[in-house]
Amino acid sequence: MKSILYFLKQIHSYSGKIIYINLTAMASIGLLEGVAILLLVPLISMSGVIDLGIDTIPLLQVFSFMENIPASVGLPIILIFYVFLVVGQNIVKRQLTVKNTSIQQGFLRYMRVETYRSLLHANWSFFIKHRKSDLINILTGEIARSSAGAYSVLQFIASLGFSFIQITLAFVLSPSITTFVLLCGLVLIFFNRKFLKRSLALGSRNYELGREYLGGITDQVNGIKDIKSNTLEASRIEWFESVTEKMEAEQVEYTRLKSTSQLYYKIASAVLIAAFIYFALMLFQAQAAQLLLIIAIFSRLWPTVAGIQASMEQIATTIPSFKAVISLQNECRQSAEFEIGSENKHALQVNYQIQCENVFFRYNSQTQYALESIDLTIPANQMTAFVGRSGAGKSTLIDILMGLNKPEKGQVLIDGRPLRSDQLTSLRRAISYVPQDPFLFNTTVRENLELVNGKATEGEIWEALEFSSAAEFVQKLPNGLDTVIGDRGVKLSGGERQRLVLARAILRNPSILVLDEATSALDTENEAKIQGALERLKGRMTIIVIAHRLSTIKNADKVVVLEEGRIIQEGAFAKLSVEKKGVFSHLLRHQLEAIQ
Ligand SMILES: Nc1ncnc2c1ncn2[C@@H]1O[C@H](COP(=O)(O)OP(=O)(O)OP(=O)(O)O)[C@@H](O)[C@H]1O
């Protein structure tokens, strides 16, 4: 019940007063249906087949005036009235169905947008913690299931409203028979509670299986090359068969549960109708008209009550999905980097330096620090290089500088002033970042480049491609700039992808360029060309480079050597290379020996 109220609150906060209009429409359908049933009495009386004794029942006395109207006039009047009633009722029903669908679809979109917006504003550590496929699962399957749950809530309310009116009508006609039937109904609902519990459990299983399925296939599609080259197909198919078997069993189980509870209702309805006809005649001495109407009402009411049970089961199965969506939204909001809407639209100006002051950072409070007591100054408009063994903390340090990771202790300063959270977007507007595994969209070269600068001219695009030594290969592509490059740029070589991403970074015209192993896949000729281009950028752009290949950074103004999360050496390339005992000269010697 709490979850139904929660659902309702969410739908209400989205749809506002439309929901009240719908509730009124539902009530009017119930009323029209009631009047249509009541009309049966004068209709049958008119036929003269039996005398239903209208006068003895309070609610039906409104029709007593009809007894004086000849059947030849009265019958058409009632029939025309009846047709109008049914037409009116169905028009309202149709409107309601459309409105309910538009509420459901609007609610679905509202949930999608809210969830995605909060997701995009969550901080980096949130994304490190969560499996990407889980996020995709919630954004696709679980949100859709939640919206189906919202629709069931609307149906539930409709059935409830309808039942309420019908029961009131039945109660006015015969309080004793109605109380008897209602008591039986309550007993049935009480025993059917176990179906709700099982529906909830099945909903949780469905959610878990959905996660497992999407997580597994995402991993496998991403790693398809490894699967094929290592002949892992058989084990992967085994996994796939096992998870889909569980999914199949879950769905069959759900249908079994749903149909069992409906079966109970159907059996109960037959038993109840028989019982109450018996009791109505034997104990309550019901009038013919009373009996006829109550049978008519309850024979319509029972499917609605069974529908209420079905809606409740449906809602129960979608509750785990709904909870997952809401908890993701809440977690994203708690992990928000800054208040949405407070972000600055301009790029941050760095005039002198970016600094780290006694920075400590770790990914998890149980693990050791990935960065410890980092004191560092990165001068503006110069080239600074981070080097060190794998796992030394270079990428983590870059994430700190970009404000993606927040120091556990210490702070980042821009021109001597601590970096505030409301400056994060403007800092990132100033940065072009090329990561180790750059992302390219499955579209044309042109669209991939325009993504960062929609206003770039053809000339500027080619200039950026020249800078990154990519112009030549792009010209040779079948459709030049308009060639589609496949998923993550799969139709290009590793080095071509890197050059394209580098061109994209330059096209953004940043004041800070961050390259994390951005030229590792290039041949020496192209790398030398890019080094020359970077050299020309010095003086007008702050360049931060991570490179394992030390020849890449030989033009750096400053080299920072990291080891196990600490800075162990820093200075100019030439100075560090002659410090015989230092790690840097050791790394340099190793690389030279490897070439010889
Ligand atoms: N998402 C993460 N969760 C937990 N630990 C992490 C995460 N990313 C990195 N680490 C740990 O932090 C340390 C520093 O990693 P980092 O990626 O910064 O090293 P790196 O110097 O850039 O390495 P490489 O040259 O191999 O890219 C490593 O011990 C690594 O295991």
The ligand as a Tripos MOL2 file, in Angstrom:
@<TRIPOS>MOLECULE
LIG
   31    33     1     0     0
SMALL
NO_CHARGES

@<TRIPOS>ATOM
      1 N1         38.6090    2.8240  -10.3120 N.pl3     1 LIG1
      2 C1         39.5280    2.4190   -9.4540 C.ar      1 LIG1
      3 N2         39.1680    1.7980   -8.3280 N.ar      1 LIG1
      4 C2         40.0800    1.3880   -7.4340 C.ar      1 LIG1
      5 N3         41.3910    1.5640   -7.5880 N.ar      1 LIG1
      6 C3         41.8140    2.1820   -8.6900 C.ar      1 LIG1
      7 C4         40.9100    2.6430   -9.6790 C.ar      1 LIG1
      8 N4         41.6320    3.2300  -10.6710 N.ar      1 LIG1
      9 C5         42.9190    3.1240  -10.3140 C.ar      1 LIG1
     10 N5         43.0430    2.5040   -9.1300 N.ar      1 LIG1
     11 C6         44.2920    2.2280   -8.4020 C.3       1 LIG1
     12 O1         44.9430    3.4620   -8.1790 O.3       1 LIG1
     13 C7         46.3380    3.3350   -8.4220 C.3       1 LIG1
     14 C8         46.7860    4.3870   -9.4480 C.3       1 LIG1
     15 O2         46.1790    4.0870  -10.6750 O.3       1 LIG1
     16 P1         46.3690    5.0230  -11.9390 P.3       1 LIG1
     17 O3         45.4150    4.5530  -12.9860 O.co2     1 LIG1
     18 O4         46.2890    6.4290  -11.5160 O.co2     1 LIG1
     19 O5         47.8400    4.6710  -12.3480 O.3       1 LIG1
     20 P2         48.6470    5.1240  -13.6320 P.3       1 LIG1
     21 O6         49.9660    5.6180  -13.1340 O.co2     1 LIG1
     22 O7         47.8620    6.0250  -14.4620 O.co2     1 LIG1
     23 O8         48.8180    3.7030  -14.3440 O.3       1 LIG1
     24 P3         48.9680    3.3490  -15.9060 P.3       1 LIG1
     25 O9         50.2390    3.9500  -16.3850 O.co2     1 LIG1
     26 O10        49.0170    1.8700  -15.8990 O.co2     1 LIG1
     27 O11        47.7610    3.8950  -16.5730 O.co2     1 LIG1
     28 C9         46.5710    1.9080   -8.8700 C.3       1 LIG1
     29 O12        47.0430    1.1870   -7.7470 O.3       1 LIG1
     30 C10        45.2230    1.3990   -9.2650 C.3       1 LIG1
     31 O13        45.0810    0.0450   -8.9720 O.3       1 LIG1
@<TRIPOS>BOND
     1     1     2 1
     2     2     3 ar
     3     2     7 ar
     4     3     4 ar
     5     4     5 ar
     6     5     6 ar
     7     6     7 ar
     8     6    10 ar
     9     7     8 ar
    10     8     9 ar
    11     9    10 ar
    12    10    11 1
    13    11    12 1
    14    11    30 1
    15    12    13 1
    16    13    14 1
    17    13    28 1
    18    14    15 1
    19    15    16 1
    20    16    17 2
    21    16    18 1
    22    16    19 1
    23    19    20 1
    24    20    21 2
    25    20    22 1
    26    20    23 1
    27    23    24 1
    28    24    25 2
    29    24    26 1
    30    24    27 1
    31    28    29 1
    32    28    30 1
    33    30    31 1
@<TRIPOS>SUBSTRUCTURE
     1 LIG1         1 GROUP 0 **** ****
